[in-house]
Amino acid sequence: MPAVFILVMSLALAEPMSARQAAMASYAVLDLDSTPVSQALDEQLGVTGAFRKDARPSGEADARRRVERGEAAFVLVIPQGFARQIGSNRTPALRFLLDPATPPALREGFRQQVEAAVIRVWLTHVLERLGQSLMIPDLRRATERVGPPEIVAEAVGRDESRAFAPPSSVQQNVPAWLIFSMFFVVIPISAVFIGERQRGTLQRLTTQRVSFGLVLAGKFAPFVLLNQAQALIMIAIGRWLVPLCGGEALTLPHDAPALAALGLLSLAVSTAAVGWALFIASLARSSEQATVLGGAGNIIMGAIGGIMVPRFVMPAQMQPWTRLSPMDWALEGFHHVMLRHGGIADILPAAAALVCFGLFALTVAAFLGRWVRA
């Protein structure tokens, strides 16, 4: 496990730990003004190289679609009339579209880069205005209205009517570690299985013609409920305990469809986690084997699935591999509801994939049990 963990984490953190590598996140520029001033802003934005520039979107609908799909972390929209009004108080605001799941530090880094580029372009324009205004008696009045354009962040989500509120760290940490902890149900399930095997309970059930599938079902239902209780406790900690310790409170959706989506997703994650745990418990012959297989498997899935290292930090060639981890599916589902204001339709693909994973692992566990007992 340490060898695999070192390999995964080293690859995942290769870019942010090396200044020679490409930028961590990508951005695109949608230039609706198409003037020398807007083109100069586009060029200035790429001077530092802190972010990787992607191809220009065909329109705002394409820009929003690319942000929703995770193809670009940000899209800067330069509005029409930007160059014409840049020297007055009527300058239209610059907007940059972003995914609400983007970490605050990355979002502020991009905002600062945009502000630096805007100030450079604005100062160039002001100097030109000053040169043209040298013959004006009251030079102060000619430049007093000049100021850099406003920069507005706009989250891309299902509910565009909601005002954008930057997600706090607790909104991103609670779903991630909730998922991670759910999968660690493998340890108590394995302990129960191994204890029953050592005490001869499973053998006595066999003599009474109790199928191994029914034995698994007897473990599946209560541990799914146990995982639901654990999820409620962790959400309560984020909602009420974290603020008491000086942090920000976890913000939960208030509408019924979003709450139903959270409940459905939590059940799907529990199904996947308990199915995985029963597979490991059926495979392991001792508590040591269960700890190694289950613990190491969970840590590797968490590292690959964006729990420990966010996907956007990983190199581009490694990001598709995150889709192999069920923890990534679960995290995307929680982000859809808690950060992007999605509903049941948005989490159905992730929930379906998690349920299929759990049922497949449960089926394999049943076959393993039959084979071992045979």
Order of alpha helices (4+ residues) and beta strands (2+ residues): alpha-beta-alpha-beta-alpha-beta-alpha-beta-alpha-alpha-beta-alpha-alpha-alpha-alpha-alpha-alpha-alpha-alpha-alpha
